[in-house]
Amino acid sequence: MIGRFAAPRQFRELLNLREFYLTFAGALLIAASFILEKSSPEPILPALLALAALAVLGGPIIWGAATGLWARELNVDELVSLAMVASVMIGEYLSAAVVAFIMVLGSLLEKYTSQQARNAIQTLVRLKPQTATVLREGIESSLPLEEIQPGDEIVIRPGETIPVDGKVVRGAAAVNQASLTGESLPVDKTAGDSVFAGTASYSGMLVVRVKQVGEETTLGKLIHLVQEAESMRAPVLRVADKYARYFTPLIVAISIAVYLFTGDSHRAITVLIVGCPCAFILAAPTAVTASLGNAARNGVMIKSGAFLEELGRINAVAFDKTGTLTTGKPVLTDVVPAGGLSPEHVLWLAASAEKYSEHPLARAILEAALTCGSCPAEPADFRQIPGAGIGATVEGQKVFVGTASEAAERPPQVMTDGAKTRLVVKADDRVAGWLYITDQIRAGVGETVVPELHRLGVIKTLLLTGDRESVAAHLAKASGIQDYESGLLPEQKLQRIKALQEQGYKVAMVGDGINDAPSLAAADIGIAMGAMGTAVAVDSADIALMTDDLTKIPFALRLGRSTLKTINFNILFAIFFNLLAIILSALGWLNPVTGALAHNIGSVLVVLNSARLIRKRFAPLAASSAAPLSAESYTSAG
């Protein structure tokens, strides 16, 4: 009985035909036995019908108990089996059959309610298309997904689900990524953008070059991680299992004591039935399964029930800077010319020199120039100057763009925002002007995310960055983060995480999953940002956010806390319910039939309470908006 539900991955198809018909057949046999018992003077036929019903309905339960005993593993099926066998021994054939029927019917109801906790996971599985339209030599053909290879080009039409991870080579479409990220609005995709399996095209047609197929896609990894997380036992589950193994001998002892004290075999049998700790065993795994499904629906990958449980205990959160608190995309905010030059000319010189540089600051300069309608010239003699900047020849002028270090290279009007990166632009060794570049803070960090963490009981928030002290101070203040440390190397960040743990904190580290892998691994919970399509992020963290939405962090903490509360409530309820049922059975207020009903009511109530977590919604965070460039922008280093 219970063995069907203790292991979350062993669910079979709900209302399996064979199981349903056996239950129906058993019910008919019980009804026939009851009618004949009342109307027929011969007790043989009603007894045979009741025994047949018992064999059909109770046989699998008794077989499971015997198998457990043979393997020297106690399971709670023994209690119900003993109760049914004892009922037969005292001639209560119909009672034994009714008990078996109620237990099987209760197990079907448990299966149904438990399945609701798994619907999100099953929905992910159903997102995987079985075929794809492949474009080869200009000819379209529908092929099974197993025959699709990386490098193939596939066609995605409006309304179709994207079957692979890949890059758009032609076309444009609005793509719904809610299945992976939890985002409610579709995302526009054009040539060069990445798309992911399990997402759906709303409008427009795309031609996608395949990168990953099947289990290698982001969706495949998500399904695997969630299924794997179900099978990994959280500490609270292991505690429940530890105590559950003592229930069988304890309840048997209580049953014997009741019989010796009262001399009533019916009371002793009822104690065996109601003493099964089914609700207790279901208390934790159903809650964990429901929460894992909820997290997956909202774009949060939690690798195991243990990490979900640990989330509920986090009281310190450390943040990386670039790519985590900030967007990691530098933006040019100010151009200060010198020597009578115009700002447009200074920007043109810098963009021309930086045209072939891959540095993030160079990308910011080029984007600003193109936005202003400036067309950079073709540079000659382009060269990288380590630790200083770049040099190039632009229309006969030797241009340098890089760090402004000497006092003579500082602008006459000093920019007051010390969190900006200042670059000097020189033409033929003369200062042409200065550029100021910033990195935007993510929307809502200071207004919603950090305050929400503090409201959730996080008593320490910390910024760990390799950037300058002035940048770290400015960002921490704007974000509402209590403390910061700057100029840190990766190994120093790791030391700070360990120091917090030694002080008794349960620490979550939030990073981009590529840098700071040691800190993510050492923290009690490592949270990687923007993991969709990033294998490194999935590998290095305990929890991976599919997007860069920092509001998912308070959501995950609240889900972890709700899961712990639900498990604790379930366990307390199960213990109280079982204890009350045992007392009522010992007093003779419950008989074997009503005891079986009470037993299954308790189990179903626990599963229903856990199933609420699958659709658990939390009060929305305060509305957030993008931080203004002029006030809340930061350098891209670190």
ChimeraX attribute file (.defattr): number of C-alpha atoms within 10 A of each C-alpha:
attribute: neighborCount
match mode: 1-to-1
recipient: residues
	/A:1	22
	/A:2	20
	/A:3	17
	/A:4	14
	/A:5	19
	/A:6	18
	/A:7	15
	/A:8	19
	/A:9	14
	/A:10	11
	/A:11	14
	/A:12	10
	/A:13	10
	/A:14	13
	/A:15	13
	/A:16	10
	/A:17	10
	/A:18	9
	/A:19	14
	/A:20	15
	/A:21	12
	/A:22	15
	/A:23	21
	/A:24	15
	/A:25	16
	/A:26	26
	/A:27	21
	/A:28	14
	/A:29	23
	/A:30	26
	/A:31	18
	/A:32	16
	/A:33	27
	/A:34	16
	/A:35	12
	/A:36	18
	/A:37	18
	/A:38	10
	/A:39	11
	/A:40	12
	/A:41	10
	/A:42	10
	/A:43	13
	/A:44	12
	/A:45	15
	/A:46	25
	/A:47	21
	/A:48	15
	/A:49	23
	/A:50	28
	/A:51	22
	/A:52	20
	/A:53	30
	/A:54	27
	/A:55	16
	/A:56	20
	/A:57	27
	/A:58	27
	/A:59	15
	/A:60	17
	/A:61	24
	/A:62	22
	/A:63	14
	/A:64	20
	/A:65	24
	/A:66	18
	/A:67	15
	/A:68	17
	/A:69	13
	/A:70	10
	/A:71	9
	/A:72	9
	/A:73	11
	/A:74	19
	/A:75	23
	/A:76	28
	/A:77	24
	/A:78	26
	/A:79	27
	/A:80	28
	/A:81	24
	/A:82	17
	/A:83	26
	/A:84	28
	/A:85	19
	/A:86	19
	/A:87	22
	/A:88	19
	/A:89	10
	/A:90	10
	/A:91	12
	/A:92	18
	/A:93	25
	/A:94	26
	/A:95	19
	/A:96	26
	/A:97	30
	/A:98	25
	/A:99	26
	/A:100	30
	/A:101	24
	/A:102	22
	/A:103	24
	/A:104	23
	/A:105	19
	/A:106	20
	/A:107	19
	/A:108	19
	/A:109	19
	/A:110	23
	/A:111	20
	/A:112	17
	/A:113	20
	/A:114	26
	/A:115	22
	/A:116	22
	/A:117	27
	/A:118	24
	/A:119	16
	/A:120	23
	/A:121	22
	/A:122	15
	/A:123	14
	/A:124	20
	/A:125	16
	/A:126	11
	/A:127	18
	/A:128	19
	/A:129	17
	/A:130	12
	/A:131	15
	/A:132	24
	/A:133	20
	/A:134	25
	/A:135	17
	/A:136	11
	/A:137	6
	/A:138	7
	/A:139	8
	/A:140	14
	/A:141	13
	/A:142	12
	/A:143	13
	/A:144	12
	/A:145	18
	/A:146	11
	/A:147	10
	/A:148	21
	/A:149	14
	/A:150	13
	/A:151	12
	/A:152	14
	/A:153	24
	/A:154	26
	/A:155	21
	/A:156	23
	/A:157	18
	/A:158	15
	/A:159	14
	/A:160	18
	/A:161	21
	/A:162	25
	/A:163	29
	/A:164	32
	/A:165	26
	/A:166	27
	/A:167	21
	/A:168	23
	/A:169	17
	/A:170	16
	/A:171	15
	/A:172	18
	/A:173	22
	/A:174	19
	/A:175	24
	/A:176	23
	/A:177	21
	/A:178	18
	/A:179	21
	/A:180	25
	/A:181	23
	/A:182	18
	/A:183	17
	/A:184	11
	/A:185	11
	/A:186	17
	/A:187	15
	/A:188	15
	/A:189	20
	/A:190	19
	/A:191	15
	/A:192	12
	/A:193	14
	/A:194	16
	/A:195	28
	/A:196	25
	/A:197	24
	/A:198	26
	/A:199	24
	/A:200	25
	/A:201	25
	/A:202	18
	/A:203	18
	/A:204	16
	/A:205	19
	/A:206	26
	/A:207	22
	/A:208	28
	/A:209	24
	/A:210	22
	/A:211	19
	/A:212	21
	/A:213	22
	/A:214	19
	/A:215	13
	/A:216	15
	/A:217	22
	/A:218	26
	/A:219	27
	/A:220	21
	/A:221	18
	/A:222	27
	/A:223	20
	/A:224	16
	/A:225	17
	/A:226	22
	/A:227	21
	/A:228	15
	/A:229	22
	/A:230	25
	/A:231	16
	/A:232	15
	/A:233	18
	/A:234	20
	/A:235	15
	/A:236	18
	/A:237	20
	/A:238	12
	/A:239	12
	/A:240	17
	/A:241	16
	/A:242	11
	/A:243	12
	/A:244	18
	/A:245	15
	/A:246	13
	/A:247	18
	/A:248	20
	/A:249	14
	/A:250	11
	/A:251	22
	/A:252	20
	/A:253	14
	/A:254	18
	/A:255	26
	/A:256	18
	/A:257	14
	/A:258	21
	/A:259	18
	/A:260	12
	/A:261	11
	/A:262	14
	/A:263	12
	/A:264	13
	/A:265	18
	/A:266	22
	/A:267	26
	/A:268	30
	/A:269	30
	/A:270	31
	/A:271	34
	/A:272	31
	/A:273	35
	/A:274	33
	/A:275	30
	/A:276	27
	/A:277	28
	/A:278	25
	/A:279	25
	/A:280	24
	/A:281	25
	/A:282	28
	/A:283	30
	/A:284	32
	/A:285	27
	/A:286	31
	/A:287	29
	/A:288	32
	/A:289	33
	/A:290	28
	/A:291	30
	/A:292	32
	/A:293	28
	/A:294	26
	/A:295	27
	/A:296	25
	/A:297	22
	/A:298	21
	/A:299	25
	/A:300	28
	/A:301	31
	/A:302	28
	/A:303	24
	/A:304	24
	/A:305	29
	/A:306	19
	/A:307	20
	/A:308	27
	/A:309	23
	/A:310	21
	/A:311	26
	/A:312	20
	/A:313	19
	/A:314	21
	/A:315	20
	/A:316	23
	/A:317	26
	/A:318	26
	/A:319	20
	/A:320	22
	/A:321	28
	/A:322	25
	/A:323	23
	/A:324	21
	/A:325	26
	/A:326	24
	/A:327	18
	/A:328	21
	/A:329	17
	/A:330	24
	/A:331	23
	/A:332	23
	/A:333	17
	/A:334	17
	/A:335	18
	/A:336	22
	/A:337	21
	/A:338	18
	/A:339	9
	/A:340	8
	/A:341	12
	/A:342	15
	/A:343	17
	/A:344	15
	/A:345	15
	/A:346	23
	/A:347	28
	/A:348	24
	/A:349	28
	/A:350	32
	/A:351	28
	/A:352	24
	/A:353	30
	/A:354	30
	/A:355	18
	/A:356	15
	/A:357	16
	/A:358	9
	/A:359	10
	/A:360	15
	/A:361	24
	/A:362	22
	/A:363	20
	/A:364	20
	/A:365	25
	/A:366	26
	/A:367	16
	/A:368	18
	/A:369	22
	/A:370	13
	/A:371	10
	/A:372	12
	/A:373	11
	/A:374	17
	/A:375	13
	/A:376	19
	/A:377	15
	/A:378	16
	/A:379	22
	/A:380	16
	/A:381	11
	/A:382	18
	/A:383	16
	/A:384	13
	/A:385	12
	/A:386	7
	/A:387	8
	/A:388	14
	/A:389	18
	/A:390	20
	/A:391	24
	/A:392	25
	/A:393	21
	/A:394	22
	/A:395	13
	/A:396	11
	/A:397	15
	/A:398	19
	/A:399	26
	/A:400	29
	/A:401	27
	/A:402	20
	/A:403	17
	/A:404	20
	/A:405	12
	/A:406	7
	/A:407	7
	/A:408	9
	/A:409	18
	/A:410	16
	/A:411	18
	/A:412	9
	/A:413	7
	/A:414	9
	/A:415	13
	/A:416	7
	/A:417	16
	/A:418	16
	/A:419	26
	/A:420	23
	/A:421	21
	/A:422	22
	/A:423	24
	/A:424	24
	/A:425	28
	/A:426	23
	/A:427	21
	/A:428	12
	/A:429	11
	/A:430	14
	/A:431	22
	/A:432	27
	/A:433	28
	/A:434	26
	/A:435	25
	/A:436	20
	/A:437	23
	/A:438	27
	/A:439	28
	/A:440	27
	/A:441	28
	/A:442	23
	/A:443	21
	/A:444	21
	/A:445	24
	/A:446	21
	/A:447	18
	/A:448	21
	/A:449	24
	/A:450	23
	/A:451	18
	/A:452	20
	/A:453	22
	/A:454	18
	/A:455	11
	/A:456	16
	/A:457	13
	/A:458	20
	/A:459	14
	/A:460	17
	/A:461	21
	/A:462	20
	/A:463	24
	/A:464	28
	/A:465	24
	/A:466	20
	/A:467	21
	/A:468	17
	/A:469	16
	/A:470	15
	/A:471	23
	/A:472	25
	/A:473	19
	/A:474	18
	/A:475	25
	/A:476	22
	/A:477	13
	/A:478	17
	/A:479	22
	/A:480	18
	/A:481	22
	/A:482	13
	/A:483	15
	/A:484	19
	/A:485	19
	/A:486	18
	/A:487	15
	/A:488	17
	/A:489	15
	/A:490	17
	/A:491	13
	/A:492	16
	/A:493	24
	/A:494	21
	/A:495	16
	/A:496	17
	/A:497	27
	/A:498	18
	/A:499	12
	/A:500	16
	/A:501	16
	/A:502	10
	/A:503	8
	/A:504	11
	/A:505	20
	/A:506	21
	/A:507	27
	/A:508	28
	/A:509	27
	/A:510	30
	/A:511	28
	/A:512	28
	/A:513	29
	/A:514	19
	/A:515	18
	/A:516	20
	/A:517	22
	/A:518	18
	/A:519	29
	/A:520	30
	/A:521	18
	/A:522	18
	/A:523	23
	/A:524	23
	/A:525	23
	/A:526	27
	/A:527	29
	/A:528	33
	/A:529	28
	/A:530	23
	/A:531	27
	/A:532	23
	/A:533	20
	/A:534	17
	/A:535	15
	/A:536	15
	/A:537	27
	/A:538	28
	/A:539	17
	/A:540	22
	/A:541	31
	/A:542	23
	/A:543	28
	/A:544	28
	/A:545	31
	/A:546	27
	/A:547	18
	/A:548	20
	/A:549	19
	/A:550	21
	/A:551	18
	/A:552	20
	/A:553	23
	/A:554	21
	/A:555	22
	/A:556	23
	/A:557	23
	/A:558	19
	/A:559	24
	/A:560	25
	/A:561	20
	/A:562	18
	/A:563	26
	/A:564	22
	/A:565	14
	/A:566	22
	/A:567	26
	/A:568	15
	/A:569	17
	/A:570	26
	/A:571	20
	/A:572	14
	/A:573	18
	/A:574	23
	/A:575	16
	/A:576	12
	/A:577	22
	/A:578	23
	/A:579	14
	/A:580	14
	/A:581	23
	/A:582	27
	/A:583	15
	/A:584	18
	/A:585	27
	/A:586	25
	/A:587	12
	/A:588	16
	/A:589	14
	/A:590	22
	/A:591	21
	/A:592	26
	/A:593	21
	/A:594	17
	/A:595	26
	/A:596	26
	/A:597	19
	/A:598	18
	/A:599	24
	/A:600	23
	/A:601	16
	/A:602	21
	/A:603	25
	/A:604	22
	/A:605	18
	/A:606	30
	/A:607	28
	/A:608	18
	/A:609	17
	/A:610	29
	/A:611	23
	/A:612	17
	/A:613	24
	/A:614	23
	/A:615	16
	/A:616	13
	/A:617	12
	/A:618	10
	/A:619	6
	/A:620	9
	/A:621	15
	/A:622	12
	/A:623	9
	/A:624	14
	/A:625	12
	/A:626	12
	/A:627	18
	/A:628	11
	/A:629	15
	/A:630	12
	/A:631	13
	/A:632	21
	/A:633	27
	/A:634	31
	/A:635	28
	/A:636	25
	/A:637	18
	/A:638	20
